[in-house]
Amino acid sequence: MISRNNQYGVYIYNDSDWNTVSGNYIGTDATGAQDLGNTEAGVAIAYGPQNNTVGGDTEGERNIISGNDSVGVSIGQSGTNNTVSGNFIGTVVSGTQALGNGSFGVSIGGGAQNNTVGGDTEGERNVISGNWMGVNIAGPDTMSNTVSGNYMGTDVTGSSDLGNTNAGLRIASGAQNNTVGGQTAGERNVISGNGFYGVEISGSEADGNTVSGNFIGTDAGGTEALGNTYDGVWIGIGAQNNTVGGQTAGERNVIAASTYSGVHINGADTDGNTVSHNYIGTDVTGTQDKGNTLDGVRIDGGAQDNTVGPNNLIAHNDRRGVYVDGSGTTGNTITQNSIHSNGGTRYLGIDLNAGGNDELPAPPIRR
């Protein structure tokens, strides 16, 4: 039990490489159910440590990292090739109730690169739920980190809401070329039940990031709605050249049951982003109605030169399939998608409004 310290629970720094932190209660009592949080991060890795492991791939190696006043696990200041796997971060020992950390469940910043949160096996899965925010990747030169195979916002079963108060995952402030998910079922994150966005990509130079193969707004089976409170994926404030989905069925995200839109691309200089090969508004089979409450995909606020397609299935959303809004929101491409059963007779499959895409005539889309 590593708890009630006035600073960090565990601090790995400078040239401290190849260390393992496993099988501990960090921030709780000995039962793993009561808050005895450390004042700062439960585990901090900073100033260049490499190849350290927090957790493991067996139940015995699992850390319970919960109840800390700040971050659960922090990797910063050029930490490289570290792994956080198999932990419960923000829950009690059973993984069924929240015992959140006061800030992020996991934070990667300060130029940290090539770190891994999760893995591609069940044993490597972190449950990162009940925190203020699930995972935060931020800052210039914070690059090439991978977040895969985790549950962010659900309980250990992946079926019940244990949402982080804010976003499930955020990439911001210049973080580049990070990967959320992957091409295989084992790499899939479930990012659901969170109190704000499922995934947020925001800020100038938050470029080249990929969100693929995830269930965003469903349970772990991809069949039941477990929506995020705002948009499933929000890209804004100048983020560019990010990808939601990919080129193969394995890279498909299921983005469903959001209280707002499935994917929302917003703001001036939020350009060059691609949304392709996703199911937006359905379950994993592409047949059942798990619609987002507003639009399947919404582009507005002056965002330009973004691409929706090819091979998205955009169906059963309560308003439009794709909505492009505002006179400065131009040059966006909508191509080779299946768009149907959105909004009944009241809304269009593709709606260009108030000068969006210069209100070029859209092709007829059956509802």
Buried (B, 14 or more C-beta within 10 A) or exposed (E): BBBEBEEBBBBBBEEBBEBEBBBBBBBBBEEBBBBBBBBBBBBBBBBBBBEBBBBBBEEEBBBBBBBBBBBBBBBBBBBBBBBBBBBBBBBBBEBBBBBBBBBBBBBBBBBBBEBBBBBBEEBBBBBBBBBBBBBBBBBEEBBBBBBBBBBBBBBBEBBBBBBBBBBBBBBBBBBBBBBBBBBEEBBBBBBBBBBBBBBBBBBBBBBBBBBBBBBBBBBBEBBBBBBBBBBBBBBBBBBBBBBBBBBEEBBBBBBBBBBBBBBBBBBBBBBBBBBBBBBBBBBBEEEBBBBBBBBBBBBBBBBBBBBBBBBBBBBBBBBBBBBBBBEEBBEBEBEEBBBBBBBEEEBBBBBBBEBBBEBEEBEEBEB
